Amino acid sequence: MRQNLLAHYQRWRGTPYRYGGLSRSGVDCSGFVYLTYQSAIGFTVPRTTQALAQTGERVSKSQLRVGDLIFFNTGKKTRHVGIYLGNHEFLHASTSRGVIVSKLNNPYWLSSYWKARRVLN
């Protein structure tokens, strides 16, 4: 699964962030998760971060597996979602840098970590 996710990332790398976007001209975090699950994994998940946050089963940070969804509190009412890649890395559409791979142990992501969900068993 990691190889499929990384291959998908190579096609989308650097795509700019655009709220509500679902294309290479711009994509938001939940849209990117939606498209990645569809294309790289062959599984359909909900389109919004709110719906994704209620999908599957909750999993502890110490039990993360490749493909798990990870969620962050990035503002008072703002949530962010990405896909765990293993090795403390995750794939996501960043508002400032577009589609990238980030380190989960980066101080920003550590402090805003909310929860993780396992959609696939």
N, C-alpha and C positions, 0 to 999 in steps of 0.2 A: 504494500500500500504506500509506503514512504516513497518508493521510486515513482509511482503513478502521480503522487502529489507533487514531487519535485519536477517531474516532466511538465505537469500542468502549470506550475509556477514559472518555468522557463518561457512558456508561451505568453503569460500574463505579466511577467516581471516589469515593473515600472509603469504599469497602467495607472493613470491618475485616479485619485479618489473623486467621486461625484455622488452626492447624496441621491439615492433612488436609482443610480445607474446600474445597468446590466450588460455593458458592452466594453470592448477594448478602448473606447473613447472615454470611459469613466465608469467606475463601479464603486459601490459602497461595501462596507464590511460584510453585512449579511447577504448582499447580492453575490459577493465573491464566494462566500461559503456555499450558497445555494448552487451557483454554477460549478464550483469545484466538485462538490459531492455528485452532481449530475454527470459531469464529464469525466472526472478522474476515477470515481468510485462506482458510478452507475446506480446511485441511490438518490431518491428525491427527499429533500428536507424542506421545512417551511422557509419562506422568504424573509421573514423579519427577525431581528434579534430577539424581540420579545417572545415570539413563538418558538424560536430555536432554544431559548433559555428554559423552556418547559418540555422539550422533546427528549426522549430517551430517559436514561437514569443518571442520577447524580453520582459522581465519582470523585474521590479525594485526590488532591494534588499529588500525593505520593504514589497513587495508582494510575497515573495518566498513561495512556497508550496512544500510539500513532493513530490519527484520525479522530481522536476525541475533540470535542468543541470546548474551547476555553473562553471565559467571559471576564470582562473587566468593567469596573465602575470608573468612567472617565470624566464624569461631571455629576452635578446634582441629580439630574434625571437622564444622563447619557450612559449608554452601555455600548460595549465594543465586543466583537466576537472574532475568533481566529480558530485555526485548525492546528492541533498539536502534531509536530513532526518527529518527536523524540529528541533526545540529547538537549533538553531544555530549550528547544526552538519551536516557533510556531509561524504559520503562514497566515497573512492577513492583508487587508486593504487599509493602509494607514492614511489618516486624513492629511498628513503632511508630506508623506513620501510615496503614496500610492501602494501598489502591491509589492510587498517585501517579506522577507523572513526576519524575524526578530528573536532576541534572546529573552526567554521567560525570566531569567534572573537579572535583567536590566532593572535598575532601581525604580524607574517609572512603572514598569509592568508589575514588578513585585508589590509595589504599594497600592496598585489599583486592581490587583487580582480579586475576582469575585467568586467564581465557581467553575466547575467543569461538568460536562454532560457526555455520556457515552451513548451515541446513536446506534452504532453497530456493535453487535456482540461477536 
